[in-house]
Amino acid sequence: MNAGKSDETLVLIPARMASTRLPGKPLADIAGLPMIVQVAKRAQEADVGRIIVAVDDQRTFDAVEAAGFEVVMTRVDHQSGSDRIFEALTKVDPEGRAKIVINVQGDLPTIDPQTIRAALRPLEDPAVDIATLTVEIVDDHEKTNPNVVKVVGSPLSDSRLRALYFTRATAPHGAGPLYHHIGLYAYRREALERFVALSPSTLEKRESLEQLRALEAGMRIDVEVVKTVPLGVDTPADLDKARLILSASSN
């Protein structure tokens, strides 16, 4: 199977209105468009498959629909983005045509479309269940910052790791690179179905990292190394940065 074949690939973008640090985040204006629409445009530029935005609020639904993108309403009580995209998947593709699902977070309005495409590469190996992304850490402060999630992996090539663990700690110990995990995932459909059916795992709860549930269940996650960490918009300061970036690129 060609992992990049567009009719087999769905890009699902979860958007949740509730945000303590940035209320109404999906509708925040960035260069004249709601943030969630900017994310959908980046996915469109990646050109890897059908794009669906999964929302939990009518205002977001209307904004996405007005911009010409497909949108589906999901429940408000989902505990995670993976649960939201799985509900969306069952609604928009009940026949099971899509074989690969890319989960692009709805707060990445400046993400490079090439970064989205990179998430598909590890799935060229049929043994891989889930693919994700990472960047080598160059800032010493990030190495000890628990908000920067690290990938501990066995190198498969200069640009790919097989994930052994994800942690908020500084790891692995000793000389060598450390890697900053980027929370963008590409799932085989069967892997996503299995993942959301699993109960939260011991290490997942301890580290507050959902991807550990998959590893603890014996699923294989491979990680593509990319050049830059996309800007996640979580605060007003992040929003200002995104506005500067996209305003400059549109001029």
TORZAVO-822416 format. One record per residue (C-alpha): x, y, z; residue in one letter. Coordinates in steps of 0.1 Angstrom, whole numbers. Layout:
<rs>
[[X,Y,Z],A]
...
</rs>
This chain:
<rs>
[[0,0,0],M]
[[12,35,-8],N]
[[10,54,24],A]
[[6,87,6],G]
[[-23,77,-17],K]
[[-48,104,-12],S]
[[-80,84,-15],D]
[[-68,62,13],E]
[[-58,90,36],T]
[[-80,113,58],L]
[[-66,143,76],V]
[[-87,149,107],L]
[[-83,182,126],I]
[[-99,183,161],P]
[[-110,217,174],A]
[[-122,221,209],R]
[[-137,255,221],M]
[[-129,250,258],A]
[[-95,264,265],S]
[[-85,279,299],T]
[[-55,298,286],R]
[[-70,311,253],L]
[[-109,310,254],P]
[[-125,305,219],G]
[[-91,295,205],K]
[[-103,279,172],P]
[[-120,312,162],L]
[[-91,335,170],A]
[[-84,357,140],D]
[[-50,351,123],I]
[[-44,371,91],A]
[[-81,375,85],G]
[[-91,339,91],L]
[[-101,318,121],P]
[[-72,298,134],M]
[[-89,265,127],I]
[[-93,276,90],V]
[[-56,284,88],Q]
[[-48,249,101],V]
[[-71,234,74],A]
[[-54,255,48],K]
[[-20,241,58],R]
[[-34,206,55],A]
[[-48,215,21],Q]
[[-14,226,10],E]
[[1,193,22],A]
[[-21,176,-4],D]
[[-22,142,12],V]
[[-59,134,13],G]
[[-95,144,23],R]
[[-96,170,51],I]
[[-122,169,79],I]
[[-124,193,108],V]
[[-140,177,139],A]
[[-156,204,161],V]
[[-177,205,193],D]
[[-193,239,189],D]
[[-218,254,163],Q]
[[-198,286,159],R]
[[-167,267,149],T]
[[-188,244,126],F]
[[-202,275,109],D]
[[-168,292,104],A]
[[-152,261,89],V]
[[-182,254,66],E]
[[-181,290,55],A]
[[-145,286,45],A]
[[-154,257,23],G]
[[-139,228,43],F]
[[-157,197,54],E]
[[-167,197,91],V]
[[-184,173,114],V]
[[-199,179,149],M]
[[-186,157,177],T]
[[-194,153,213],R]
[[-182,179,238],V]
[[-171,154,265],D]
[[-142,137,247],H]
[[-111,133,269],Q]
[[-86,135,241],S]
[[-81,145,205],G]
[[-77,109,194],S]
[[-112,101,208],D]
[[-126,131,189],R]
[[-110,121,156],I]
[[-122,85,160],F]
[[-158,96,164],E]
[[-154,119,134],A]
[[-139,89,114],L]
[[-169,67,121],T]
[[-192,95,110],K]
[[-175,106,78],V]
[[-162,72,66],D]
[[-184,44,80],P]
[[-176,22,50],E]
[[-139,21,60],G]
[[-124,34,27],R]
[[-97,55,45],A]
[[-68,33,56],K]
[[-47,60,71],I]
[[-57,88,95],V]
[[-35,118,101],I]
[[-43,137,133],N]
[[-33,174,129],V]
[[-38,194,161],Q]
[[-62,224,156],G]
[[-38,249,171],D]
[[-9,246,146],L]
[[-18,274,121],P]
[[17,280,109],T]
[[27,243,104],I]
[[48,236,73],D]
[[28,214,49],P]
[[59,193,44],Q]
[[59,185,81],T]
[[24,170,77],I]
[[36,150,47],R]
[[66,137,67],A]
[[43,120,92],A]
[[33,95,65],L]
[[68,82,57],R]
[[72,57,86],P]
[[39,40,75],L]
[[57,29,43],E]
[[69,0,66],D]
[[39,-23,70],P]
[[52,-32,105],A]
[[45,3,118],V]
[[12,9,135],D]
[[15,47,143],I]
[[38,73,130],A]
[[47,106,146],T]
[[74,134,144],L]
[[103,147,163],T]
[[130,174,162],V]
[[165,172,177],E]
[[168,195,207],I]
[[193,223,204],V]
[[183,245,233],D]
[[197,233,266],D]
[[167,246,285],H]
[[144,223,266],E]
[[164,193,277],K]
[[153,197,313],T]
[[118,213,306],N]
[[91,188,316],P]
[[67,206,291],N]
[[90,195,263],V]
[[82,158,257],V]
[[112,137,248],K]
[[112,107,224],V]
[[135,79,235],V]
[[141,58,204],G]
[[163,33,186],S]
[[178,49,154],P]
[[166,33,122],L]
[[183,58,99],S]
[[195,94,101],D]
[[159,106,98],S]
[[139,79,117],R]
[[136,64,152],L]
[[117,34,165],R]
[[100,48,197],A]
[[108,29,229],L]
[[94,55,253],Y]
[[81,90,256],F]
[[89,111,287],T]
[[89,145,303],R]
[[122,137,320],A]
[[156,144,305],T]
[[163,111,287],A]
[[181,91,276],P]
[[211,97,299],H]
[[246,100,285],G]
[[262,115,254],A]
[[241,119,223],G]
[[211,138,209],P]
[[178,144,227],L]
[[146,146,207],Y]
[[115,169,212],H]
[[83,151,203],H]
[[58,168,180],I]
[[23,157,187],G]
[[11,150,152],L]
[[2,114,144],Y]
[[-5,92,114],A]
[[-24,61,123],Y]
[[-33,30,104],R]
[[-71,28,107],R]
[[-69,-5,126],E]
[[-43,9,150],A]
[[-66,39,158],L]
[[-95,16,164],E]
[[-75,-5,187],R]
[[-59,25,205],F]
[[-92,42,214],V]
[[-106,9,227],A]
[[-78,5,252],L]
[[-81,18,288],S]
[[-56,44,299],P]
[[-24,27,309],S]
[[-2,29,340],T]
[[27,49,324],L]
[[3,70,304],E]
[[-14,82,336],K]
[[20,87,354],R]
[[36,108,326],E]
[[3,123,313],S]
[[13,111,278],L]
[[-14,94,258],E]
[[10,77,233],Q]
[[24,55,261],L]
[[-9,36,260],R]
[[0,24,225],A]
[[35,14,235],L]
[[24,-4,266],E]
[[0,-24,245],A]
[[28,-35,222],G]
[[20,-13,193],M]
[[48,0,171],R]
[[54,37,168],I]
[[81,50,144],D]
[[92,87,145],V]
[[103,108,116],E]
[[129,134,124],V]
[[120,169,109],V]
[[138,202,110],K]
[[115,225,131],T]
[[89,223,158],V]
[[56,239,146],P]
[[43,267,167],L]
[[14,255,190],G]
[[-9,283,199],V]
[[-18,280,236],D]
[[-14,315,250],T]
[[-21,351,238],P]
[[17,354,232],A]
[[17,324,209],D]
[[-13,339,191],L]
[[7,371,185],D]
[[36,351,171],K]
[[13,332,147],A]
[[-3,365,135],R]
[[32,379,128],L]
[[43,348,109],I]
[[12,345,87],L]
[[8,383,81],S]
[[44,383,69],A]
[[39,353,46],S]
[[8,368,30],S]
[[25,401,21],N]
</rs>
